[in-house]
């Protein structure tokens, strides 16, 4: 059974910031591709919540790439079967170590 996906304000803000950047610097096609790719990834994540590895510092928190330029941080509550998207950001700003 697929998990419920919730977006935090920070995740919404990060997602919108990437769309604004793509709209300003690239074409509408890149915006559509990014949105489609991200939504496909989120649907996959709803089916496989352990897709990324958990962080070492925060239990229940996961972080990993959506694509080669976007990093997603999310929390998975197994008891409630809910995934909360914590942050979506451009990987070029501060790449994962």
MODELLER restraints for C-alpha pairs under 7 A, 6 or more apart:
rsr = mdl.restraints
at = mdl.atoms
rsr.add(forms.Gaussian(group=physical.xy_distance, feature=features.Distance(at['CA:1:A'], at['CA:47:A']), mean=6.76, stdev=0.5))
rsr.add(forms.Gaussian(group=physical.xy_distance, feature=features.Distance(at['CA:2:A'], at['CA:46:A']), mean=5.01, stdev=0.5))
rsr.add(forms.Gaussian(group=physical.xy_distance, feature=features.Distance(at['CA:2:A'], at['CA:47:A']), mean=4.59, stdev=0.5))
rsr.add(forms.Gaussian(group=physical.xy_distance, feature=features.Distance(at['CA:3:A'], at['CA:46:A']), mean=4.71, stdev=0.5))
rsr.add(forms.Gaussian(group=physical.xy_distance, feature=features.Distance(at['CA:3:A'], at['CA:47:A']), mean=6.43, stdev=0.5))
rsr.add(forms.Gaussian(group=physical.xy_distance, feature=features.Distance(at['CA:3:A'], at['CA:81:A']), mean=5.16, stdev=0.5))
rsr.add(forms.Gaussian(group=physical.xy_distance, feature=features.Distance(at['CA:3:A'], at['CA:82:A']), mean=5.35, stdev=0.5))
rsr.add(forms.Gaussian(group=physical.xy_distance, feature=features.Distance(at['CA:3:A'], at['CA:83:A']), mean=6.45, stdev=0.5))
rsr.add(forms.Gaussian(group=physical.xy_distance, feature=features.Distance(at['CA:4:A'], at['CA:46:A']), mean=6.76, stdev=0.5))
rsr.add(forms.Gaussian(group=physical.xy_distance, feature=features.Distance(at['CA:4:A'], at['CA:81:A']), mean=6.49, stdev=0.5))
rsr.add(forms.Gaussian(group=physical.xy_distance, feature=features.Distance(at['CA:4:A'], at['CA:82:A']), mean=4.75, stdev=0.5))
rsr.add(forms.Gaussian(group=physical.xy_distance, feature=features.Distance(at['CA:4:A'], at['CA:83:A']), mean=6.05, stdev=0.5))
rsr.add(forms.Gaussian(group=physical.xy_distance, feature=features.Distance(at['CA:5:A'], at['CA:46:A']), mean=6.75, stdev=0.5))
rsr.add(forms.Gaussian(group=physical.xy_distance, feature=features.Distance(at['CA:5:A'], at['CA:82:A']), mean=6.06, stdev=0.5))
rsr.add(forms.Gaussian(group=physical.xy_distance, feature=features.Distance(at['CA:5:A'], at['CA:83:A']), mean=4.93, stdev=0.5))
rsr.add(forms.Gaussian(group=physical.xy_distance, feature=features.Distance(at['CA:5:A'], at['CA:84:A']), mean=5.89, stdev=0.5))
rsr.add(forms.Gaussian(group=physical.xy_distance, feature=features.Distance(at['CA:6:A'], at['CA:83:A']), mean=6.18, stdev=0.5))
rsr.add(forms.Gaussian(group=physical.xy_distance, feature=features.Distance(at['CA:6:A'], at['CA:84:A']), mean=4.64, stdev=0.5))
rsr.add(forms.Gaussian(group=physical.xy_distance, feature=features.Distance(at['CA:6:A'], at['CA:85:A']), mean=6.10, stdev=0.5))
rsr.add(forms.Gaussian(group=physical.xy_distance, feature=features.Distance(at['CA:7:A'], at['CA:84:A']), mean=5.79, stdev=0.5))
rsr.add(forms.Gaussian(group=physical.xy_distance, feature=features.Distance(at['CA:7:A'], at['CA:85:A']), mean=4.92, stdev=0.5))
rsr.add(forms.Gaussian(group=physical.xy_distance, feature=features.Distance(at['CA:7:A'], at['CA:86:A']), mean=6.92, stdev=0.5))
rsr.add(forms.Gaussian(group=physical.xy_distance, feature=features.Distance(at['CA:8:A'], at['CA:84:A']), mean=6.75, stdev=0.5))
rsr.add(forms.Gaussian(group=physical.xy_distance, feature=features.Distance(at['CA:8:A'], at['CA:85:A']), mean=5.91, stdev=0.5))
rsr.add(forms.Gaussian(group=physical.xy_distance, feature=features.Distance(at['CA:8:A'], at['CA:86:A']), mean=5.52, stdev=0.5))
rsr.add(forms.Gaussian(group=physical.xy_distance, feature=features.Distance(at['CA:10:A'], at['CA:86:A']), mean=6.42, stdev=0.5))
rsr.add(forms.Gaussian(group=physical.xy_distance, feature=features.Distance(at['CA:10:A'], at['CA:87:A']), mean=5.66, stdev=0.5))
rsr.add(forms.Gaussian(group=physical.xy_distance, feature=features.Distance(at['CA:11:A'], at['CA:85:A']), mean=6.03, stdev=0.5))
rsr.add(forms.Gaussian(group=physical.xy_distance, feature=features.Distance(at['CA:11:A'], at['CA:86:A']), mean=5.33, stdev=0.5))
rsr.add(forms.Gaussian(group=physical.xy_distance, feature=features.Distance(at['CA:11:A'], at['CA:87:A']), mean=4.01, stdev=0.5))
rsr.add(forms.Gaussian(group=physical.xy_distance, feature=features.Distance(at['CA:11:A'], at['CA:88:A']), mean=5.15, stdev=0.5))
rsr.add(forms.Gaussian(group=physical.xy_distance, feature=features.Distance(at['CA:14:A'], at['CA:87:A']), mean=6.48, stdev=0.5))
rsr.add(forms.Gaussian(group=physical.xy_distance, feature=features.Distance(at['CA:14:A'], at['CA:88:A']), mean=5.15, stdev=0.5))
rsr.add(forms.Gaussian(group=physical.xy_distance, feature=features.Distance(at['CA:14:A'], at['CA:89:A']), mean=5.46, stdev=0.5))
rsr.add(forms.Gaussian(group=physical.xy_distance, feature=features.Distance(at['CA:15:A'], at['CA:88:A']), mean=5.76, stdev=0.5))
rsr.add(forms.Gaussian(group=physical.xy_distance, feature=features.Distance(at['CA:15:A'], at['CA:89:A']), mean=6.96, stdev=0.5))
rsr.add(forms.Gaussian(group=physical.xy_distance, feature=features.Distance(at['CA:18:A'], at['CA:90:A']), mean=6.97, stdev=0.5))
rsr.add(forms.Gaussian(group=physical.xy_distance, feature=features.Distance(at['CA:19:A'], at['CA:31:A']), mean=6.14, stdev=0.5))
rsr.add(forms.Gaussian(group=physical.xy_distance, feature=features.Distance(at['CA:22:A'], at['CA:30:A']), mean=6.75, stdev=0.5))
rsr.add(forms.Gaussian(group=physical.xy_distance, feature=features.Distance(at['CA:22:A'], at['CA:31:A']), mean=5.85, stdev=0.5))
rsr.add(forms.Gaussian(group=physical.xy_distance, feature=features.Distance(at['CA:23:A'], at['CA:31:A']), mean=6.44, stdev=0.5))
rsr.add(forms.Gaussian(group=physical.xy_distance, feature=features.Distance(at['CA:38:A'], at['CA:66:A']), mean=6.59, stdev=0.5))
rsr.add(forms.Gaussian(group=physical.xy_distance, feature=features.Distance(at['CA:41:A'], at['CA:66:A']), mean=6.49, stdev=0.5))
rsr.add(forms.Gaussian(group=physical.xy_distance, feature=features.Distance(at['CA:45:A'], at['CA:51:A']), mean=6.49, stdev=0.5))
rsr.add(forms.Gaussian(group=physical.xy_distance, feature=features.Distance(at['CA:49:A'], at['CA:76:A']), mean=6.82, stdev=0.5))
rsr.add(forms.Gaussian(group=physical.xy_distance, feature=features.Distance(at['CA:52:A'], at['CA:62:A']), mean=6.02, stdev=0.5))
rsr.add(forms.Gaussian(group=physical.xy_distance, feature=features.Distance(at['CA:52:A'], at['CA:63:A']), mean=6.15, stdev=0.5))
rsr.add(forms.Gaussian(group=physical.xy_distance, feature=features.Distance(at['CA:52:A'], at['CA:64:A']), mean=5.65, stdev=0.5))
rsr.add(forms.Gaussian(group=physical.xy_distance, feature=features.Distance(at['CA:53:A'], at['CA:62:A']), mean=5.77, stdev=0.5))
rsr.add(forms.Gaussian(group=physical.xy_distance, feature=features.Distance(at['CA:53:A'], at['CA:63:A']), mean=6.65, stdev=0.5))
rsr.add(forms.Gaussian(group=physical.xy_distance, feature=features.Distance(at['CA:54:A'], at['CA:60:A']), mean=6.61, stdev=0.5))
rsr.add(forms.Gaussian(group=physical.xy_distance, feature=features.Distance(at['CA:54:A'], at['CA:61:A']), mean=5.62, stdev=0.5))
rsr.add(forms.Gaussian(group=physical.xy_distance, feature=features.Distance(at['CA:54:A'], at['CA:62:A']), mean=4.23, stdev=0.5))
rsr.add(forms.Gaussian(group=physical.xy_distance, feature=features.Distance(at['CA:54:A'], at['CA:63:A']), mean=6.62, stdev=0.5))
rsr.add(forms.Gaussian(group=physical.xy_distance, feature=features.Distance(at['CA:55:A'], at['CA:61:A']), mean=5.80, stdev=0.5))
rsr.add(forms.Gaussian(group=physical.xy_distance, feature=features.Distance(at['CA:55:A'], at['CA:62:A']), mean=5.45, stdev=0.5))
rsr.add(forms.Gaussian(group=physical.xy_distance, feature=features.Distance(at['CA:55:A'], at['CA:63:A']), mean=6.55, stdev=0.5))
rsr.add(forms.Gaussian(group=physical.xy_distance, feature=features.Distance(at['CA:60:A'], at['CA:75:A']), mean=5.54, stdev=0.5))
rsr.add(forms.Gaussian(group=physical.xy_distance, feature=features.Distance(at['CA:60:A'], at['CA:76:A']), mean=5.67, stdev=0.5))
rsr.add(forms.Gaussian(group=physical.xy_distance, feature=features.Distance(at['CA:61:A'], at['CA:74:A']), mean=5.76, stdev=0.5))
rsr.add(forms.Gaussian(group=physical.xy_distance, feature=features.Distance(at['CA:61:A'], at['CA:75:A']), mean=4.48, stdev=0.5))
rsr.add(forms.Gaussian(group=physical.xy_distance, feature=features.Distance(at['CA:61:A'], at['CA:76:A']), mean=6.68, stdev=0.5))
rsr.add(forms.Gaussian(group=physical.xy_distance, feature=features.Distance(at['CA:62:A'], at['CA:73:A']), mean=5.66, stdev=0.5))
rsr.add(forms.Gaussian(group=physical.xy_distance, feature=features.Distance(at['CA:62:A'], at['CA:74:A']), mean=5.29, stdev=0.5))
rsr.add(forms.Gaussian(group=physical.xy_distance, feature=features.Distance(at['CA:62:A'], at['CA:75:A']), mean=6.09, stdev=0.5))
rsr.add(forms.Gaussian(group=physical.xy_distance, feature=features.Distance(at['CA:63:A'], at['CA:72:A']), mean=5.67, stdev=0.5))
rsr.add(forms.Gaussian(group=physical.xy_distance, feature=features.Distance(at['CA:63:A'], at['CA:73:A']), mean=4.33, stdev=0.5))
rsr.add(forms.Gaussian(group=physical.xy_distance, feature=features.Distance(at['CA:63:A'], at['CA:74:A']), mean=6.41, stdev=0.5))
rsr.add(forms.Gaussian(group=physical.xy_distance, feature=features.Distance(at['CA:64:A'], at['CA:71:A']), mean=5.52, stdev=0.5))
rsr.add(forms.Gaussian(group=physical.xy_distance, feature=features.Distance(at['CA:64:A'], at['CA:72:A']), mean=5.61, stdev=0.5))
rsr.add(forms.Gaussian(group=physical.xy_distance, feature=features.Distance(at['CA:64:A'], at['CA:73:A']), mean=6.71, stdev=0.5))
rsr.add(forms.Gaussian(group=physical.xy_distance, feature=features.Distance(at['CA:65:A'], at['CA:71:A']), mean=4.37, stdev=0.5))
rsr.add(forms.Gaussian(group=physical.xy_distance, feature=features.Distance(at['CA:65:A'], at['CA:72:A']), mean=5.98, stdev=0.5))
rsr.add(forms.Gaussian(group=physical.xy_distance, feature=features.Distance(at['CA:66:A'], at['CA:72:A']), mean=6.23, stdev=0.5))
rsr.add(forms.Gaussian(group=physical.xy_distance, feature=features.Distance(at['CA:69:A'], at['CA:90:A']), mean=5.73, stdev=0.5))
rsr.add(forms.Gaussian(group=physical.xy_distance, feature=features.Distance(at['CA:69:A'], at['CA:91:A']), mean=5.01, stdev=0.5))
rsr.add(forms.Gaussian(group=physical.xy_distance, feature=features.Distance(at['CA:69:A'], at['CA:92:A']), mean=6.65, stdev=0.5))
rsr.add(forms.Gaussian(group=physical.xy_distance, feature=features.Distance(at['CA:70:A'], at['CA:88:A']), mean=6.84, stdev=0.5))
rsr.add(forms.Gaussian(group=physical.xy_distance, feature=features.Distance(at['CA:70:A'], at['CA:89:A']), mean=5.62, stdev=0.5))
rsr.add(forms.Gaussian(group=physical.xy_distance, feature=features.Distance(at['CA:70:A'], at['CA:90:A']), mean=4.69, stdev=0.5))
rsr.add(forms.Gaussian(group=physical.xy_distance, feature=features.Distance(at['CA:70:A'], at['CA:91:A']), mean=5.08, stdev=0.5))
rsr.add(forms.Gaussian(group=physical.xy_distance, feature=features.Distance(at['CA:71:A'], at['CA:88:A']), mean=5.68, stdev=0.5))
rsr.add(forms.Gaussian(group=physical.xy_distance, feature=features.Distance(at['CA:71:A'], at['CA:89:A']), mean=5.42, stdev=0.5))
rsr.add(forms.Gaussian(group=physical.xy_distance, feature=features.Distance(at['CA:71:A'], at['CA:90:A']), mean=6.32, stdev=0.5))
rsr.add(forms.Gaussian(group=physical.xy_distance, feature=features.Distance(at['CA:71:A'], at['CA:91:A']), mean=5.68, stdev=0.5))
rsr.add(forms.Gaussian(group=physical.xy_distance, feature=features.Distance(at['CA:72:A'], at['CA:87:A']), mean=5.77, stdev=0.5))
rsr.add(forms.Gaussian(group=physical.xy_distance, feature=features.Distance(at['CA:72:A'], at['CA:88:A']), mean=4.60, stdev=0.5))
rsr.add(forms.Gaussian(group=physical.xy_distance, feature=features.Distance(at['CA:72:A'], at['CA:89:A']), mean=6.73, stdev=0.5))
rsr.add(forms.Gaussian(group=physical.xy_distance, feature=features.Distance(at['CA:73:A'], at['CA:85:A']), mean=6.27, stdev=0.5))
rsr.add(forms.Gaussian(group=physical.xy_distance, feature=features.Distance(at['CA:73:A'], at['CA:86:A']), mean=5.35, stdev=0.5))
rsr.add(forms.Gaussian(group=physical.xy_distance, feature=features.Distance(at['CA:73:A'], at['CA:87:A']), mean=5.09, stdev=0.5))
rsr.add(forms.Gaussian(group=physical.xy_distance, feature=features.Distance(at['CA:73:A'], at['CA:88:A']), mean=6.50, stdev=0.5))
rsr.add(forms.Gaussian(group=physical.xy_distance, feature=features.Distance(at['CA:74:A'], at['CA:83:A']), mean=6.66, stdev=0.5))
rsr.add(forms.Gaussian(group=physical.xy_distance, feature=features.Distance(at['CA:74:A'], at['CA:84:A']), mean=5.52, stdev=0.5))
rsr.add(forms.Gaussian(group=physical.xy_distance, feature=features.Distance(at['CA:74:A'], at['CA:85:A']), mean=4.38, stdev=0.5))
rsr.add(forms.Gaussian(group=physical.xy_distance, feature=features.Distance(at['CA:74:A'], at['CA:86:A']), mean=4.88, stdev=0.5))
rsr.add(forms.Gaussian(group=physical.xy_distance, feature=features.Distance(at['CA:74:A'], at['CA:87:A']), mean=6.91, stdev=0.5))
rsr.add(forms.Gaussian(group=physical.xy_distance, feature=features.Distance(at['CA:75:A'], at['CA:83:A']), mean=5.63, stdev=0.5))
rsr.add(forms.Gaussian(group=physical.xy_distance, feature=features.Distance(at['CA:75:A'], at['CA:84:A']), mean=5.16, stdev=0.5))
rsr.add(forms.Gaussian(group=physical.xy_distance, feature=features.Distance(at['CA:75:A'], at['CA:85:A']), mean=6.56, stdev=0.5))
rsr.add(forms.Gaussian(group=physical.xy_distance, feature=features.Distance(at['CA:75:A'], at['CA:86:A']), mean=6.87, stdev=0.5))
rsr.add(forms.Gaussian(group=physical.xy_distance, feature=features.Distance(at['CA:76:A'], at['CA:82:A']), mean=5.96, stdev=0.5))
rsr.add(forms.Gaussian(group=physical.xy_distance, feature=features.Distance(at['CA:76:A'], at['CA:83:A']), mean=4.56, stdev=0.5))
rsr.add(forms.Gaussian(group=physical.xy_distance, feature=features.Distance(at['CA:76:A'], at['CA:84:A']), mean=6.53, stdev=0.5))
rsr.add(forms.Gaussian(group=physical.xy_distance, feature=features.Distance(at['CA:77:A'], at['CA:83:A']), mean=6.35, stdev=0.5))
